[in-house]
């Protein structure tokens, strides 16, 4: 999947992201509070909507490509009135007011209130609280869009419990084991690392080698299992550093070290078409760590799209000015501007960074 353009309005909170355009690698920069994180949240929310979740009062228009075809998906959820904005994970459902999915010039889905048409024909009454992408995900032309949004995920840690069945791999060969782990690659780094090691897959050694090249003091990654119920366990990640026998759990690792491990693991397991959302990349990391991780990104063989935010000057300087999008905000309206649009970087990379720091757009969040 490649996300091209986004308009996203949250009628409950007032946030209005308009005509935001994205490249294969996009670094969102700008003053605090202008909406950089809100852009990532909007993209993650659309992935959740495609997966069947509902959110009160949100309206969207997103253009993207998948499998060599161009798509446009628009839609809007209704307002409940007088309630707080819905948070993911609540039991509330909100009806879809309208929805449309286009494949090029072909209208695949059209929904208005309770009527849903698929390829021009009215369907039987379907769940009005779930997106058409979710309820029609098995239909020709829609399933690939459903799969596309499943490839959009952030690098947050979502680790959970493993069942006893997941600990048993006797019925799977190595190829099947890796396919299983990659299918759940967005679920959490610790559980995926544990399954890679338990099944003796070479990707675990690749991750360890790369992690040790970024943090030379790290000698080993290991695990213990915390049994929480009679049929569930939680892997606990530990690192061992050179010159000591003491184990450091992931809870006691520095935030920068753990974020680096998440990024390395995610890139190792990534599939072509993944869209990775990284908020505040570089937090808790020194310049050498950032530089080494940037090399990891540049050397990946996977065709992925990166949408990143950062305040770190060294991170901003590591990206090309052609990849910068300066985020500005006027009231509740959020806009993206290319470096060229702001006359930045017309001469050299170094000049571009200094010019960015001097712009009103970067310093105040306003044009």
C-alpha atoms as one frame of an Amber mdcrd trajectory, in Angstrom:
protein
   0.000   0.000   0.000   1.070   3.578  -0.665  -0.884   6.409   0.934  -0.999
   9.466  -1.311  -3.413  12.047   0.069  -5.562  12.477   3.171  -8.348  14.735
   4.357  -9.608  13.848   7.831 -12.099  15.774   9.963 -13.048  14.991  13.548
 -16.286  16.886  14.157 -16.183  16.193  17.899 -12.676  17.511  18.550 -12.559
  20.019  15.684  -9.319  18.736  14.135  -9.318  19.247  10.352  -6.459  17.736
   8.357  -6.859  18.914   4.784  -5.209  17.653   1.589  -2.158  16.177   3.353
   0.098  14.600   0.718   2.617  11.854   1.456   5.676  10.501  -0.315   7.305
   7.092  -0.009   9.188   8.533   2.975   7.657  11.512   4.749   9.125  13.295
   7.768   6.582  15.533   9.494   8.282  18.477  11.214   7.001  21.578  12.943
   6.242  23.280  16.236   4.730  21.382  19.147   0.941  21.127  19.029   0.481
  21.752  15.307  -0.942  18.282  14.660   1.905  15.981  13.615   0.811  13.208
  15.966  -2.842  13.798  15.022  -1.970  12.956  11.415  -0.514   9.599  12.463
  -3.534   8.946  14.678  -5.890   9.690  11.794  -4.099   7.162   9.577  -4.164
   4.544  12.326  -7.850   5.287  12.911  -8.609   4.625   9.233  -6.844   1.281
   9.520  -9.063   0.502  12.520 -12.200   1.646  10.660 -11.332  -0.676   7.772
 -11.080  -3.422  10.386 -14.602  -2.827  11.698 -14.254  -0.192  14.428 -16.486
   2.884  14.562 -15.586   6.407  15.702 -18.025   9.172  16.447 -18.143  12.145
  14.102 -15.141  11.427  11.899 -15.117  12.129   8.168 -12.403  11.080   5.751
 -11.172  11.117   2.175  -8.042   9.080   1.481  -6.319   8.294  -1.824  -3.902
   5.368  -2.039  -2.516   2.728  -4.354  -2.490  -1.025  -3.893  -1.418  -3.754
  -6.302  -0.785  -1.257  -9.108  -4.297   0.240  -8.829  -5.420   3.629  -7.514
  -8.209   3.883  -4.933 -10.180   6.588  -3.171 -12.150   5.893   0.000 -14.470
   8.459   1.547 -16.845   8.140   4.463 -18.417   9.673   7.545 -19.638   8.427
  10.913 -22.555  10.156  12.626 -22.584  12.111  15.870 -24.253  10.791  18.983
 -24.696  14.253  20.476 -23.664  15.325  23.937 -21.218  12.466  24.484 -17.478
  12.492  24.821 -15.496  11.426  21.718 -15.304   7.677  21.312 -12.069   5.997
  22.317 -10.976   2.781  20.659 -11.940  -0.161  22.836 -15.272   1.136  24.150
 -18.534  -0.705  23.576 -20.153   2.227  21.728 -21.006   1.983  18.041 -21.812
   4.838  15.699 -23.594   4.474  12.346 -21.972   5.306   9.040 -23.790   8.194
   7.361 -22.113   7.778   3.969 -19.280   5.837   2.349 -17.787   5.397  -1.106
 -14.937   3.290  -2.469 -13.555   3.970  -5.938 -11.081   1.855  -7.927  -9.855
   4.346 -10.499 -13.048   5.510 -12.183 -15.011   2.419 -11.112 -17.370   2.754
  -8.166 -17.044  -0.399  -6.084 -19.087   0.658  -3.058 -21.668   3.371  -2.426
 -23.398   3.721   0.901 -25.927   6.288   2.000 -27.615   5.887   5.368 -28.980
   2.309   5.464 -28.572   1.540   1.741 -25.344  -0.127   0.587 -24.570  -0.798
  -3.069 -21.730  -3.045  -4.247 -20.800  -2.701  -7.924 -24.105  -0.918  -8.566
 -26.327  -3.522  -6.936 -28.039  -3.085  -3.587 -26.943  -5.638  -1.009 -28.932
  -7.242   1.750 -29.061  -5.199   4.950 -25.607  -5.247   6.520 -24.129  -3.880
   9.733 -24.402  -0.087   9.499 -21.795   0.431  12.233 -18.949  -1.230  10.319
 -17.243   0.052   7.210 -18.091  -1.474   3.850 -14.454  -2.523   3.581 -14.952
  -4.714   6.643 -18.413  -6.128   5.837 -17.479  -6.790   2.174 -13.877  -7.842
   2.793 -14.385 -11.218   1.090 -15.757  -9.675  -2.112 -13.804  -9.213  -5.323
 -12.214  -5.762  -5.468 -12.647  -5.084  -1.753 -10.528  -7.803  -0.141  -7.299
  -6.263  -1.437  -8.287  -2.896   0.118  -9.006  -4.631   3.429  -5.574  -6.280
   3.257  -3.974  -2.923   2.393  -5.237  -1.190   5.536  -4.130  -4.149   7.637
  -0.589  -3.162   6.601  -0.852   0.252   8.258   0.474   0.178  11.809   2.470
   2.173  14.310   5.519   1.048  16.240   3.803   1.054  19.609   4.261  -1.958
  21.862   1.085  -4.060  21.830   2.439  -7.222  23.391  -0.051  -9.537  24.986
  -0.432 -13.117  26.066   0.468 -16.257  24.163  -1.671 -19.371  24.370  -0.205
 -22.806  24.913  -1.105 -23.644  21.307   1.107 -20.791  20.091   3.991 -22.165
  22.129   3.717 -25.484  20.313   5.154 -25.498  16.796   5.310 -29.214  16.118
   2.797 -29.026  13.279   4.555 -26.155  11.480   7.673 -26.121   9.359  10.016
 -23.110   9.387   8.383 -21.439   6.418   4.949 -21.742   8.050   6.311 -20.509
  11.374   7.766 -17.373   9.781   4.566 -16.755   7.809   2.556 -17.012  11.047
   4.807 -14.506  12.836   4.802 -12.080   9.898   1.008 -12.254   9.738   0.923
 -10.864  13.280   3.965  -8.618  12.970   2.081  -5.519  14.137   0.953  -7.169
  17.383   4.073  -6.698  19.510   7.826  -6.934  19.317   8.468  -9.051  22.426
   6.071 -11.858  21.527   7.345 -11.918  17.957  10.979 -11.964  19.070  10.207
 -14.813  21.448   8.545 -16.879  18.720  11.450 -16.210  16.362  13.938 -17.464
  18.946  11.847 -20.422  20.091  11.489 -21.647  16.521  15.191 -21.037  15.801
  14.459 -18.814  12.827  17.410 -16.960  11.271  15.555 -13.637  11.504  16.147
 -13.677  15.270  19.914 -13.787  14.775  19.664 -11.024  12.166  17.820  -8.815
  14.649  20.321  -9.573  17.434  23.283  -8.815  15.169  21.804  -5.522  14.010
  20.820  -4.546  17.566  24.345  -5.289  18.829  25.829  -3.180  16.037  23.768
  -0.228  17.298  24.435  -1.017  20.989  27.867  -2.747  21.121  27.596  -3.489
  24.853  24.624  -5.818  24.301  25.753  -9.433  24.178  22.517 -11.434  24.227
  18.728 -11.232  24.062  16.938 -13.811  26.194  13.492 -14.553  27.611  11.702
 -15.868  30.645   8.039 -16.896  30.658   5.492 -15.529  33.099   2.561 -17.931
  33.476  -0.556 -15.822  34.009  -3.314 -18.438  33.725  -3.535 -22.185  33.177
  -3.353 -21.665  29.392  -1.637 -18.289  28.847   1.905 -17.012  29.266   3.682
 -13.697  28.780   7.257 -13.646  27.429   9.540 -11.286  29.343  12.473  -9.949
  27.327  15.906  -9.522  28.939  19.243  -8.297  27.653  22.671  -9.311  28.881
  25.494  -6.807  28.512  29.158  -7.635  28.087  31.172  -8.018  31.258  28.205
  -8.806  33.510  25.966 -11.763  34.241  23.073  -9.567  35.310  19.948  -9.592
  33.144  18.109  -6.351  32.375  14.395  -6.714  31.616  12.813  -4.670  28.844
  10.949  -2.676  31.522  14.330  -1.423  32.764  15.845  -0.774  29.334  16.223
   2.823  28.258  13.328   4.082  26.146  15.693   4.790  23.251  17.149   1.281
  23.356  13.725  -0.342  23.370  12.418   1.909  20.568  15.480   0.941  18.520
  14.751  -2.756  19.075  11.127  -2.221  18.012  12.255  -0.499  14.805  14.852
  -3.161  13.938  12.388  -5.997  14.565   9.641  -4.273  12.599  11.883  -3.657
   9.587  13.138  -7.254   9.671   9.590  -8.651   9.632   8.102  -6.012   7.305
   6.432  -7.045   4.061   6.219  -5.120   0.785   3.394  -2.596   1.060   3.630
  -1.993   4.817   3.021   1.575   5.987   4.965   2.269   9.196   3.909   5.166
  11.432   6.671   6.344  13.780   5.931   9.120  16.263   8.847  11.160  17.651
  11.573   9.005  16.199  14.886   9.654  17.889  13.544  10.278  21.400  15.942
   8.866  23.964  18.630   8.124  21.344  22.057   9.664  20.854  23.454  10.744
  17.492  25.344   7.490  16.852  22.230   5.412  17.524  20.145   7.581  15.188
  22.772   7.367  12.450  23.049   3.579  12.734  19.287   3.143  12.662  19.037
   5.424   9.650  21.485   3.106   7.877  19.210   0.163   8.778  16.263   1.946
   7.142  18.241   2.861   4.030  19.494  -0.696   3.577  16.155  -2.483   3.905
  15.152  -4.507   0.854  11.445  -4.202   1.643   9.210  -1.784  -0.265   7.648
   0.082   2.651   6.246   3.559   3.230   7.510   5.510   6.242   5.589   8.383
   7.822   7.625   9.783  10.694   7.465  12.690  13.138  10.416  14.136  15.021
  11.667  17.215  16.852  15.243  15.936  16.925  17.566  18.188  14.860  19.852
  15.247  14.055  16.895  13.189  12.779  15.648  16.074  10.648  19.113  16.603
   9.225  19.429  12.901   8.372  16.417  13.031   6.049  16.511  14.710   2.668
  14.683  18.083   2.476  12.636  16.473  -0.311  11.172  14.190   2.383  10.244
  16.999   4.787   6.652  18.121   5.264   6.323  21.176   7.499   3.080  20.983
   9.490   1.250  24.236  10.238  -2.005  24.952  12.001  -4.506  27.804  11.806
  -7.151  27.332  14.455  -8.184  23.703  14.054  -7.072  23.455  10.400  -3.866
  21.458   9.854  -1.835  21.747   6.632   1.335  20.202   5.196   3.900  22.132
   3.164   6.878  20.820   1.215  10.316  22.330   1.705  10.258  23.612  -1.847
   6.919  25.320  -1.236   8.597  27.248   1.606  11.728  27.961  -0.520  13.863
  25.692   1.649  16.793  23.652   0.359  17.200  25.238  -3.034  20.993  25.222
  -2.698  22.311  22.544  -0.312  21.244  20.057   2.344  23.053  21.995   5.093
  21.504  25.283   3.989  18.094  23.604   3.965  18.307  22.658   7.641  19.370
  26.154   8.697  16.657  27.689   6.528  14.065  25.385   8.121  15.080  26.511
  11.611  14.596  30.157  10.617  11.120  29.764   9.112   8.044  31.053  10.896
   6.199  27.886   9.829   8.633  25.634  11.739   8.993  27.848  14.819   5.417
  28.979  15.369   3.326  26.490  13.395   1.854  29.289  11.305   2.598  30.545
   7.805
